[in-house]
Amino acid sequence: MEDEDPLDEIRLRVHDAMHSSPRGLNQSTVARETGMSTDALSRSLNGQRNFSASELARLANVFEVSLGWLITGDPRPDSFVDESKDPLPWRRDQIAETVAFPAGAYREVGLDTGSVPLLDPDTTPESAAGLVAENLGRNLDRPFIHDLPAAIEESYGIGVFVSAEGPDFDARAMRVRGLTYIVVRATGAWYQANLVLARELGELLSGGHLAIGLRSQHPDNWSNDFALALLMPAPRLRSIDWNRQTPRELAEFLWESGVSAKALMRRLDGLGIPRGPAWVHADEGTLQLLVWQDPDCLSHDRARAYRSPRIPFDLFSAHLKGMREGRVDGTSLAWMLDTPLAEL
């Protein structure tokens, strides 16, 4: 039997939430409280138009249900799970509601990302990092760390978003039927964003992240070790005489690797490589060290990579095309880009 259309399933869940509401909601009330026209709501419920991601977010508030459930059908509430009654080592991810929004944006324009091949379960973080680095660097004319989000999209088809909205978090990967993407919190600390983006890539490729709203607890920190190994390969670190390294050379390494001094210290300690005298300057912090050595580094594109909202180019193009054809109203795109709708 063929799978049902995810968009039809979303419409059915909206129907169910509206009719199950203890408030006794009707279409007129729902339209008024969500800011939708009664015609738009009626056509969406009848399958003649798609709900936008922003409309689904407002509907979730009106129905007092989970946005994740409306979009994905995951029936589990966002409340804390008593692990003593749960045989699996999971914890609830309170960021799920925010990170569910891109799934609605994909569904709105009928776009999928495809599946992501999983690594062999016995693959070590070091071996996995080598394989992934080779994939990320293929067909690129520059190191993949110069634009890690674009390299991940190009190599694996995983959508990468930078979001300035929602509660505080660093990054989250999501795998929802037909969709795989990562949301990174906007920040000026690109060297920290690279690391958490690499960590979430590890979560996806290792199969550690299986459902919206839940995150696995790797007892051995596999994904964190993978991220460090991906950005700072052991052979490269062992080829450097850290005892003779100057502060400028340390800053250049951090810049070219796209990592923080703290992350490099963790990696060196994990590999048993002694630090040199230049590390006295690392106490000043990564940003201060980089600016001290290169005052113009903050104006570089790489330093601005995670400062502003970002969405995958194919999704951006699909929404623009949908707007031109009158199939979408642009509200989801405006939300994702943190831009007034009138400016799109």
Secondary structure, 3 states (H helix, E strand, C coil): CCCCCHHHHHHHHHHHHHHHCCCCCCHHHHHHHHCCCHHHHHHHHCCCCCCCHHHHHHHHHHHCCCHHHHHHCCCCCCCCCCHHHCCCCEEECCCHHHHHHHHHHHHHCCCCCCCCCCCCCCCCHHHHHHHHHHHHHCCCCCCHHHHHHHHHHHHHCCEEEEECCCCCCCEEEEEECCEEEEEEECCCCHHHHHHHHHHHHHHHHCCCCCCCCEEECCCCCHHHHHHHHHHCCHHHHHCCCCCCCCHHHHHHHHHHHCCCHHHHHHHHHHHCCCCCHHHHHHHHCHHHHHHHHCCCHHHCHHHHCCCCCECCHHHHHHHHHHHHCCCCCCHHHHHHHCCCHHHC
